Amino acid sequence: MSSYRKKPVVVQAFKFLHDPMPDWFMDAVTSGVVTINSYGCGGNYDAPESCTIWTLEGTTGAIPGEYIIQGIQGEIYPCKEDIFLATYEAVSD
């Protein structure tokens, strides 16, 4: 069996409901690729609590504290914090 190393790829990402939501994410909300869900917890019906993301593989979601990534082809997908931190490192702009 052959072994392979993942190529270094720079992606855009943010921590959902911890970091400011970037323009590319808000564009995905506007276009319907992402839906921000509010459940009225604590009587605040405008406070987002999760999001639903439509991908080529189907519907998935993210909760506060998970990372949302925009890949190299513009695709958007969530990533658990521990996996994100083990896989990615910050790069300087």
Biopython code that builds the backbone (N, CA, C, O; Angstrom):
import numpy as np
from Bio.PDB.StructureBuilder import StructureBuilder

atoms = [
    (1, "MET", "N", (0.852, -1.177, 0.000)),
    (1, "MET", "CA", (0.000, 0.000, 0.000)),
    (1, "MET", "C", (0.896, 1.237, 0.000)),
    (1, "MET", "O", (1.937, 1.252, 0.656)),
    (2, "SER", "N", (0.498, 2.257, -0.723)),
    (2, "SER", "CA", (1.237, 3.521, -0.798)),
    (2, "SER", "C", (0.811, 4.459, 0.314)),
    (2, "SER", "O", (-0.314, 4.385, 0.808)),
    (3, "SER", "N", (1.709, 5.331, 0.698)),
    (3, "SER", "CA", (1.407, 6.354, 1.701)),
    (3, "SER", "C", (1.342, 7.711, 1.014)),
    (3, "SER", "O", (2.036, 7.951, 0.026)),
    (4, "TYR", "N", (0.503, 8.595, 1.544)),
    (4, "TYR", "CA", (0.322, 9.931, 0.974)),
    (4, "TYR", "C", (0.320, 10.968, 2.078)),
    (4, "TYR", "O", (-0.131, 10.706, 3.193)),
    (5, "ARG", "N", (0.826, 12.144, 1.759)),
    (5, "ARG", "CA", (0.805, 13.279, 2.678)),
    (5, "ARG", "C", (-0.149, 14.316, 2.104)),
    (5, "ARG", "O", (-0.140, 14.575, 0.901)),
    (6, "LYS", "N", (-0.962, 14.902, 2.954)),
    (6, "LYS", "CA", (-1.884, 15.945, 2.528)),
    (6, "LYS", "C", (-1.098, 17.183, 2.118)),
    (6, "LYS", "O", (-0.207, 17.629, 2.841)),
    (7, "LYS", "N", (-1.434, 17.740, 0.948)),
    (7, "LYS", "CA", (-0.771, 18.960, 0.475)),
    (7, "LYS", "C", (-1.138, 20.135, 1.376)),
    (7, "LYS", "O", (-2.265, 20.223, 1.862)),
    (8, "PRO", "N", (-0.193, 21.027, 1.596)),
    (8, "PRO", "CA", (-0.550, 22.209, 2.389)),
    (8, "PRO", "C", (-1.509, 23.107, 1.602)),
    (8, "PRO", "O", (-1.211, 23.537, 0.488)),
    (9, "VAL", "N", (-2.639, 23.370, 2.196)),
    (9, "VAL", "CA", (-3.672, 24.189, 1.568)),
    (9, "VAL", "C", (-4.108, 25.239, 2.583)),
    (9, "VAL", "O", (-4.330, 24.917, 3.750)),
    (10, "VAL", "N", (-4.232, 26.476, 2.154)),
    (10, "VAL", "CA", (-4.705, 27.544, 3.024)),
    (10, "VAL", "C", (-6.210, 27.695, 2.824)),
    (10, "VAL", "O", (-6.684, 27.840, 1.697)),
    (11, "VAL", "N", (-6.957, 27.659, 3.928)),
    (11, "VAL", "CA", (-8.407, 27.817, 3.885)),
    (11, "VAL", "C", (-8.806, 28.996, 4.755)),
    (11, "VAL", "O", (-8.032, 29.436, 5.605)),
    (12, "GLN", "N", (-10.001, 29.502, 4.548)),
    (12, "GLN", "CA", (-10.589, 30.531, 5.408)),
    (12, "GLN", "C", (-11.452, 29.808, 6.435)),
    (12, "GLN", "O", (-12.116, 28.827, 6.098)),
    (13, "ALA", "N", (-11.455, 30.272, 7.677)),
    (13, "ALA", "CA", (-12.265, 29.631, 8.713)),
    (13, "ALA", "C", (-12.540, 30.619, 9.844)),
    (13, "ALA", "O", (-11.833, 31.613, 10.016)),
    (14, "PHE", "N", (-13.584, 30.316, 10.604)),
    (14, "PHE", "CA", (-13.873, 31.093, 11.808)),
    (14, "PHE", "C", (-14.574, 30.182, 12.801)),
    (14, "PHE", "O", (-15.170, 29.174, 12.422)),
    (15, "LYS", "N", (-14.496, 30.546, 14.077)),
    (15, "LYS", "CA", (-15.144, 29.782, 15.140)),
    (15, "LYS", "C", (-16.574, 30.289, 15.266)),
    (15, "LYS", "O", (-16.800, 31.449, 15.613)),
    (16, "PHE", "N", (-17.543, 29.415, 14.983)),
    (16, "PHE", "CA", (-18.956, 29.789, 14.906)),
    (16, "PHE", "C", (-19.458, 30.342, 16.240)),
    (16, "PHE", "O", (-19.319, 29.714, 17.290)),
    (17, "LEU", "N", (-20.038, 31.520, 16.165)),
    (17, "LEU", "CA", (-20.603, 32.279, 17.282)),
    (17, "LEU", "C", (-19.570, 32.683, 18.331)),
    (17, "LEU", "O", (-19.931, 33.054, 19.448)),
    (18, "HIS", "N", (-18.290, 32.613, 17.977)),
    (18, "HIS", "CA", (-17.213, 33.121, 18.833)),
    (18, "HIS", "C", (-16.458, 34.223, 18.103)),
    (18, "HIS", "O", (-16.068, 35.224, 18.704)),
    (19, "ASP", "N", (-16.254, 34.031, 16.799)),
    (19, "ASP", "CA", (-15.569, 35.013, 15.961)),
    (19, "ASP", "C", (-16.612, 35.750, 15.118)),
    (19, "ASP", "O", (-17.716, 35.242, 14.926)),
    (20, "PRO", "N", (-16.279, 36.931, 14.620)),
    (20, "PRO", "CA", (-17.203, 37.613, 13.701)),
    (20, "PRO", "C", (-17.457, 36.742, 12.459)),
    (20, "PRO", "O", (-16.553, 36.070, 11.963)),
    (21, "MET", "N", (-18.688, 36.768, 11.976)),
    (21, "MET", "CA", (-19.033, 35.992, 10.788)),
    (21, "MET", "C", (-18.505, 36.712, 9.551)),
    (21, "MET", "O", (-18.905, 37.845, 9.284)),
    (22, "PRO", "N", (-17.610, 36.071, 8.787)),
    (22, "PRO", "CA", (-17.006, 36.735, 7.627)),
    (22, "PRO", "C", (-17.991, 36.908, 6.473)),
    (22, "PRO", "O", (-19.045, 36.274, 6.436)),
    (23, "ASP", "N", (-17.627, 37.773, 5.539)),
    (23, "ASP", "CA", (-18.489, 38.055, 4.387)),
    (23, "ASP", "C", (-18.820, 36.798, 3.596)),
    (23, "ASP", "O", (-19.966, 36.631, 3.179)),
    (24, "TRP", "N", (-17.842, 35.897, 3.371)),
    (24, "TRP", "CA", (-18.123, 34.697, 2.584)),
    (24, "TRP", "C", (-19.177, 33.830, 3.247)),
    (24, "TRP", "O", (-19.957, 33.174, 2.558)),
    (25, "PHE", "N", (-19.214, 33.816, 4.590)),
    (25, "PHE", "CA", (-20.240, 33.053, 5.297)),
    (25, "PHE", "C", (-21.597, 33.737, 5.164)),
    (25, "PHE", "O", (-22.602, 33.076, 4.905)),
    (26, "MET", "N", (-21.630, 35.052, 5.340)),
    (26, "MET", "CA", (-22.889, 35.776, 5.221)),
    (26, "MET", "C", (-23.423, 35.712, 3.791)),
    (26, "MET", "O", (-24.638, 35.696, 3.592)),
    (27, "ASP", "N", (-22.538, 35.674, 2.789)),
    (27, "ASP", "CA", (-22.973, 35.477, 1.399)),
    (27, "ASP", "C", (-23.632, 34.106, 1.242)),
    (27, "ASP", "O", (-24.610, 33.972, 0.507)),
    (28, "ALA", "N", (-23.106, 33.095, 1.921)),
    (28, "ALA", "CA", (-23.699, 31.759, 1.877)),
    (28, "ALA", "C", (-25.068, 31.745, 2.550)),
    (28, "ALA", "O", (-25.963, 31.021, 2.114)),
    (29, "VAL", "N", (-25.240, 32.539, 3.607)),
    (29, "VAL", "CA", (-26.551, 32.665, 4.256)),
    (29, "VAL", "C", (-27.535, 33.324, 3.284)),
    (29, "VAL", "O", (-28.659, 32.851, 3.118)),
    (30, "THR", "N", (-27.113, 34.403, 2.653)),
    (30, "THR", "CA", (-27.976, 35.119, 1.708)),
    (30, "THR", "C", (-28.390, 34.230, 0.537)),
    (30, "THR", "O", (-29.531, 34.295, 0.079)),
    (31, "SER", "N", (-27.469, 33.402, 0.054)),
    (31, "SER", "CA", (-27.761, 32.545, -1.106)),
    (31, "SER", "C", (-28.517, 31.271, -0.732)),
    (31, "SER", "O", (-28.959, 30.542, -1.619)),
    (32, "GLY", "N", (-28.674, 30.988, 0.564)),
    (32, "GLY", "CA", (-29.416, 29.812, 0.997)),
    (32, "GLY", "C", (-28.567, 28.568, 1.196)),
    (32, "GLY", "O", (-29.107, 27.504, 1.499)),
    (33, "VAL", "N", (-27.253, 28.671, 1.033)),
    (33, "VAL", "CA", (-26.369, 27.526, 1.272)),
    (33, "VAL", "C", (-26.285, 27.242, 2.773)),
    (33, "VAL", "O", (-26.109, 26.094, 3.183)),
    (34, "VAL", "N", (-26.409, 28.280, 3.580)),
    (34, "VAL", "CA", (-26.368, 28.164, 5.037)),
    (34, "VAL", "C", (-27.633, 28.787, 5.614)),
    (34, "VAL", "O", (-28.076, 29.845, 5.169)),
    (35, "THR", "N", (-28.206, 28.118, 6.608)),
    (35, "THR", "CA", (-29.335, 28.661, 7.357)),
    (35, "THR", "C", (-28.911, 28.795, 8.813)),
    (35, "THR", "O", (-28.428, 27.832, 9.407)),
    (36, "ILE", "N", (-29.086, 29.973, 9.391)),
    (36, "ILE", "CA", (-28.795, 30.190, 10.805)),
    (36, "ILE", "C", (-30.074, 29.908, 11.574)),
    (36, "ILE", "O", (-31.130, 30.464, 11.273)),
    (37, "ASN", "N", (-29.966, 29.033, 12.577)),
    (37, "ASN", "CA", (-31.133, 28.581, 13.333)),
    (37, "ASN", "C", (-31.195, 29.252, 14.697)),
    (37, "ASN", "O", (-30.190, 29.324, 15.404)),
    (38, "SER", "N", (-32.371, 29.742, 15.065)),
    (38, "SER", "CA", (-32.631, 30.317, 16.381)),
    (38, "SER", "C", (-33.761, 29.541, 17.013)),
    (38, "SER", "O", (-34.752, 29.235, 16.351)),
    (39, "TYR", "N", (-33.626, 29.219, 18.288)),
    (39, "TYR", "CA", (-34.648, 28.428, 18.956)),
    (39, "TYR", "C", (-35.328, 29.160, 20.098)),
    (39, "TYR", "O", (-36.172, 28.588, 20.789)),
    (40, "GLY", "N", (-34.970, 30.415, 20.303)),
    (40, "GLY", "CA", (-35.632, 31.197, 21.348)),
    (40, "GLY", "C", (-35.203, 30.828, 22.754)),
    (40, "GLY", "O", (-35.975, 30.984, 23.700)),
    (41, "CYS", "N", (-33.999, 30.347, 22.899)),
    (41, "CYS", "CA", (-33.495, 29.974, 24.216)),
    (41, "CYS", "C", (-33.456, 31.208, 25.114)),
    (41, "CYS", "O", (-32.932, 32.248, 24.715)),
    (42, "GLY", "N", (-33.989, 31.103, 26.285)),
    (42, "GLY", "CA", (-33.975, 32.210, 27.226)),
    (42, "GLY", "C", (-34.866, 33.360, 26.791)),
    (42, "GLY", "O", (-34.708, 34.481, 27.273)),
    (43, "GLY", "N", (-35.805, 33.096, 25.884)),
    (43, "GLY", "CA", (-36.726, 34.120, 25.421)),
    (43, "GLY", "C", (-36.167, 35.002, 24.329)),
    (43, "GLY", "O", (-36.874, 35.888, 23.848)),
    (44, "ASN", "N", (-34.916, 34.797, 23.912)),
    (44, "ASN", "CA", (-34.318, 35.602, 22.858)),
    (44, "ASN", "C", (-34.438, 34.853, 21.538)),
    (44, "ASN", "O", (-33.610, 33.997, 21.228)),
    (45, "TYR", "N", (-35.462, 35.172, 20.768)),
    (45, "TYR", "CA", (-35.735, 34.453, 19.530)),
    (45, "TYR", "C", (-34.842, 34.885, 18.372)),
    (45, "TYR", "O", (-34.896, 34.279, 17.302)),
    (46, "ASP", "N", (-34.027, 35.912, 18.558)),
    (46, "ASP", "CA", (-33.142, 36.367, 17.496)),
    (46, "ASP", "C", (-31.712, 35.846, 17.662)),
    (46, "ASP", "O", (-30.887, 36.019, 16.766)),
    (47, "ALA", "N", (-31.412, 35.214, 18.793)),
    (47, "ALA", "CA", (-30.052, 34.751, 19.051)),
    (47, "ALA", "C", (-29.790, 33.437, 18.314)),
    (47, "ALA", "O", (-30.482, 32.450, 18.563)),
    (48, "PRO", "N", (-28.813, 33.403, 17.420)),
    (48, "PRO", "CA", (-28.513, 32.154, 16.710)),
    (48, "PRO", "C", (-27.939, 31.112, 17.660)),
    (48, "PRO", "O", (-27.206, 31.442, 18.592)),
    (49, "GLU", "N", (-28.281, 29.850, 17.413)),
    (49, "GLU", "CA", (-27.795, 28.767, 18.253)),
    (49, "GLU", "C", (-27.124, 27.662, 17.462)),
    (49, "GLU", "O", (-26.409, 26.843, 18.040)),
    (50, "SER", "N", (-27.334, 27.618, 16.161)),
    (50, "SER", "CA", (-26.697, 26.627, 15.304)),
    (50, "SER", "C", (-26.863, 27.092, 13.864)),
    (50, "SER", "O", (-27.516, 28.101, 13.599)),
    (51, "CYS", "N", (-26.269, 26.349, 12.940)),
    (51, "CYS", "CA", (-26.511, 26.625, 11.540)),
    (51, "CYS", "C", (-26.578, 25.306, 10.784)),
    (51, "CYS", "O", (-25.986, 24.307, 11.192)),
    (52, "THR", "N", (-27.298, 25.323, 9.694)),
    (52, "THR", "CA", (-27.410, 24.181, 8.800)),
    (52, "THR", "C", (-26.682, 24.540, 7.520)),
    (52, "THR", "O", (-26.864, 25.631, 6.981)),
    (53, "ILE", "N", (-25.853, 23.617, 7.031)),
    (53, "ILE", "CA", (-25.057, 23.854, 5.834)),
    (53, "ILE", "C", (-25.402, 22.796, 4.803)),
    (53, "ILE", "O", (-25.344, 21.598, 5.082)),
    (54, "TRP", "N", (-25.766, 23.253, 3.597)),
    (54, "TRP", "CA", (-26.047, 22.331, 2.500)),
    (54, "TRP", "C", (-24.757, 22.125, 1.721)),
    (54, "TRP", "O", (-24.179, 23.080, 1.203)),
    (55, "THR", "N", (-24.302, 20.864, 1.640)),
    (55, "THR", "CA", (-23.068, 20.525, 0.946)),
    (55, "THR", "C", (-23.369, 19.540, -0.181)),
    (55, "THR", "O", (-24.502, 19.075, -0.308)),
    (56, "LEU", "N", (-22.375, 19.221, -0.991)),
    (56, "LEU", "CA", (-22.550, 18.224, -2.044)),
    (56, "LEU", "C", (-22.830, 16.840, -1.465)),
    (56, "LEU", "O", (-23.444, 16.004, -2.128)),
    (57, "GLU", "N", (-22.385, 16.593, -0.237)),
    (57, "GLU", "CA", (-22.592, 15.308, 0.412)),
    (57, "GLU", "C", (-23.903, 15.243, 1.186)),
    (57, "GLU", "O", (-24.258, 14.177, 1.689)),
    (58, "GLY", "N", (-24.626, 16.341, 1.293)),
    (58, "GLY", "CA", (-25.876, 16.376, 2.042)),
    (58, "GLY", "C", (-25.882, 17.515, 3.045)),
    (58, "GLY", "O", (-25.043, 18.414, 2.993)),
    (59, "THR", "N", (-26.838, 17.463, 3.953)),
    (59, "THR", "CA", (-27.000, 18.512, 4.954)),
    (59, "THR", "C", (-26.193, 18.175, 6.196)),
    (59, "THR", "O", (-26.190, 17.034, 6.658)),
    (60, "THR", "N", (-25.512, 19.174, 6.730)),
    (60, "THR", "CA", (-24.769, 19.026, 7.973)),
    (60, "THR", "C", (-24.982, 20.295, 8.791)),
    (60, "THR", "O", (-25.651, 21.217, 8.326)),
    (61, "GLY", "N", (-24.441, 20.359, 9.969)),
    (61, "GLY", "CA", (-24.654, 21.542, 10.789)),
    (61, "GLY", "C", (-23.462, 21.861, 11.654)),
    (61, "GLY", "O", (-22.502, 21.094, 11.732)),
    (62, "ALA", "N", (-23.538, 23.009, 12.304)),
    (62, "ALA", "CA", (-22.491, 23.445, 13.234)),
    (62, "ALA", "C", (-23.150, 24.076, 14.446)),
    (62, "ALA", "O", (-24.205, 24.702, 14.350)),
    (63, "ILE", "N", (-22.505, 23.898, 15.578)),
    (63, "ILE", "CA", (-22.962, 24.498, 16.821)),
    (63, "ILE", "C", (-21.892, 25.473, 17.306)),
    (63, "ILE", "O", (-20.765, 25.445, 16.810)),
    (64, "PRO", "N", (-22.227, 26.334, 18.268)),
    (64, "PRO", "CA", (-21.236, 27.293, 18.752)),
    (64, "PRO", "C", (-19.943, 26.599, 19.174)),
    (64, "PRO", "O", (-19.962, 25.550, 19.819)),
    (65, "GLY", "N", (-18.821, 27.210, 18.795)),
    (65, "GLY", "CA", (-17.515, 26.682, 19.152)),
    (65, "GLY", "C", (-16.885, 25.806, 18.090)),
    (65, "GLY", "O", (-15.676, 25.576, 18.127)),
    (66, "GLU", "N", (-17.672, 25.308, 17.140)),
    (66, "GLU", "CA", (-17.107, 24.551, 16.034)),
    (66, "GLU", "C", (-16.587, 25.533, 14.987)),
    (66, "GLU", "O", (-17.038, 26.676, 14.917)),
    (67, "TYR", "N", (-15.652, 25.083, 14.188)),
    (67, "TYR", "CA", (-15.123, 25.922, 13.127)),
    (67, "TYR", "C", (-15.910, 25.681, 11.845)),
    (67, "TYR", "O", (-16.335, 24.561, 11.562)),
    (68, "ILE", "N", (-16.095, 26.742, 11.081)),
    (68, "ILE", "CA", (-16.703, 26.641, 9.762)),
    (68, "ILE", "C", (-15.631, 27.056, 8.774)),
    (68, "ILE", "O", (-15.026, 28.122, 8.894)),
    (69, "ILE", "N", (-15.409, 26.191, 7.794)),
    (69, "ILE", "CA", (-14.304, 26.349, 6.852)),
    (69, "ILE", "C", (-14.845, 26.623, 5.461)),
    (69, "ILE", "O", (-15.839, 26.028, 5.042)),
    (70, "GLN", "N", (-14.187, 27.525, 4.747)),
    (70, "GLN", "CA", (-14.430, 27.695, 3.322)),
    (70, "GLN", "C", (-13.226, 27.091, 2.614)),
    (70, "GLN", "O", (-12.104, 27.578, 2.754)),
    (71, "GLY", "N", (-13.463, 26.031, 1.855)),
    (71, "GLY", "CA", (-12.391, 25.323, 1.177)),
    (71, "GLY", "C", (-11.896, 26.033, -0.063)),
    (71, "GLY", "O", (-12.349, 27.127, -0.398)),
    (72, "ILE", "N", (-10.953, 25.389, -0.742)),
    (72, "ILE", "CA", (-10.285, 26.019, -1.882)),
    (72, "ILE", "C", (-11.188, 26.180, -3.094)),
    (72, "ILE", "O", (-10.867, 26.954, -3.996)),
    (73, "GLN", "N", (-12.315, 25.465, -3.139)),
    (73, "GLN", "CA", (-13.252, 25.623, -4.249)),
    (73, "GLN", "C", (-14.520, 26.354, -3.812)),
    (73, "GLN", "O", (-15.536, 26.319, -4.506)),
    (74, "GLY", "N", (-14.450, 27.025, -2.645)),
    (74, "GLY", "CA", (-15.582, 27.796, -2.150)),
    (74, "GLY", "C", (-16.573, 26.987, -1.337)),
    (74, "GLY", "O", (-17.560, 27.533, -0.843)),
    (75, "GLU", "N", (-16.325, 25.686, -1.189)),
    (75, "GLU", "CA", (-17.232, 24.847, -0.418)),
    (75, "GLU", "C", (-17.164, 25.216, 1.063)),
    (75, "GLU", "O", (-16.122, 25.652, 1.552)),
    (76, "ILE", "N", (-18.265, 25.041, 1.765)),
    (76, "ILE", "CA", (-18.347, 25.404, 3.180)),
    (76, "ILE", "C", (-18.704, 24.153, 3.966)),
    (76, "ILE", "O", (-19.615, 23.413, 3.595)),
    (77, "TYR", "N", (-17.978, 23.925, 5.055)),
    (77, "TYR", "CA", (-18.258, 22.751, 5.876)),
    (77, "TYR", "C", (-17.797, 22.999, 7.309)),
    (77, "TYR", "O", (-16.875, 23.783, 7.534)),
    (78, "PRO", "N", (-18.434, 22.333, 8.288)),
    (78, "PRO", "CA", (-18.052, 22.506, 9.682)),
    (78, "PRO", "C", (-16.935, 21.546, 10.073)),
    (78, "PRO", "O", (-16.681, 20.551, 9.394)),
    (79, "CYS", "N", (-16.273, 21.867, 11.186)),
    (79, "CYS", "CA", (-15.209, 21.012, 11.704)),
    (79, "CYS", "C", (-15.201, 21.144, 13.223)),
    (79, "CYS", "O", (-15.205, 22.256, 13.749)),
    (80, "LYS", "N", (-15.189, 20.018, 13.928)),
    (80, "LYS", "CA", (-15.096, 20.049, 15.388)),
    (80, "LYS", "C", (-13.796, 20.737, 15.799)),
    (80, "LYS", "O", (-12.780, 20.618, 15.115)),
    (81, "GLU", "N", (-13.835, 21.453, 16.919)),
    (81, "GLU", "CA", (-12.687, 22.253, 17.346)),
    (81, "GLU", "C", (-11.419, 21.417, 17.509)),
    (81, "GLU", "O", (-10.355, 21.834, 17.051)),
    (82, "ASP", "N", (-11.503, 20.247, 18.149)),
    (82, "ASP", "CA", (-10.294, 19.455, 18.379)),
    (82, "ASP", "C", (-9.671, 18.972, 17.070)),
    (82, "ASP", "O", (-8.447, 18.935, 16.946)),
    (83, "ILE", "N", (-10.489, 18.606, 16.108)),
    (83, "ILE", "CA", (-9.981, 18.166, 14.810)),
    (83, "ILE", "C", (-9.385, 19.348, 14.054)),
    (83, "ILE", "O", (-8.329, 19.224, 13.433)),
    (84, "PHE", "N", (-10.064, 20.496, 14.105)),
    (84, "PHE", "CA", (-9.544, 21.695, 13.443)),
    (84, "PHE", "C", (-8.172, 22.063, 13.982)),
    (84, "PHE", "O", (-7.246, 22.305, 13.207)),
    (85, "LEU", "N", (-8.031, 22.108, 15.301)),
    (85, "LEU", "CA", (-6.766, 22.508, 15.912)),
    (85, "LEU", "C", (-5.653, 21.498, 15.659)),
    (85, "LEU", "O", (-4.482, 21.875, 15.623)),
    (86, "ALA", "N", (-5.993, 20.226, 15.484)),
    (86, "ALA", "CA", (-4.985, 19.210, 15.179)),
    (86, "ALA", "C", (-4.586, 19.222, 13.712)),
    (86, "ALA", "O", (-3.515, 18.734, 13.353)),
    (87, "THR", "N", (-5.450, 19.780, 12.858)),
    (87, "THR", "CA", (-5.231, 19.728, 11.405)),
    (87, "THR", "C", (-4.689, 21.032, 10.832)),
    (87, "THR", "O", (-3.899, 21.010, 9.888)),
    (88, "TYR", "N", (-5.102, 22.166, 11.390)),
    (88, "TYR", "CA", (-4.752, 23.465, 10.820)),
    (88, "TYR", "C", (-3.912, 24.280, 11.780)),
    (88, "TYR", "O", (-3.983, 24.108, 12.997)),
    (89, "GLU", "N", (-3.108, 25.178, 11.207)),
    (89, "GLU", "CA", (-2.365, 26.144, 11.989)),
    (89, "GLU", "C", (-2.541, 27.512, 11.348)),
    (89, "GLU", "O", (-2.727, 27.616, 10.136)),
    (90, "ALA", "N", (-2.484, 28.539, 12.145)),
    (90, "ALA", "CA", (-2.671, 29.902, 11.637)),
    (90, "ALA", "C", (-1.515, 30.292, 10.709)),
    (90, "ALA", "O", (-0.367, 29.910, 10.935)),
    (91, "VAL", "N", (-1.834, 31.050, 9.675)),
    (91, "VAL", "CA", (-0.818, 31.601, 8.785)),
    (91, "VAL", "C", (-0.934, 33.111, 8.823)),
    (91, "VAL", "O", (-2.022, 33.649, 9.028)),
    (92, "SER", "N", (0.174, 33.792, 8.629)),
    (92, "SER", "CA", (0.128, 35.249, 8.613)),
    (92, "SER", "C", (-0.347, 35.709, 7.244)),
    (92, "SER", "O", (-0.022, 35.104, 6.223)),
    (93, "ASP", "N", (-1.111, 36.774, 7.240)),
    (93, "ASP", "CA", (-1.674, 37.315, 5.993)),
    (93, "ASP", "C", (-0.640, 38.067, 5.194)),
    (93, "ASP", "O", (-0.946, 38.584, 4.120)),
]
sb = StructureBuilder()
sb.init_structure("model")
sb.init_model(0)
sb.init_chain("A")
sb.init_seg("    ")
for serial, (resi, resn, name, xyz) in enumerate(atoms, 1):
    if name == "N":
        sb.init_residue(resn, " ", resi, " ")
    sb.init_atom(name, np.array(xyz, "f"), 0.0, 1.0, " ", f" {name:<3s}", serial, name[0])
structure = sb.get_structure()
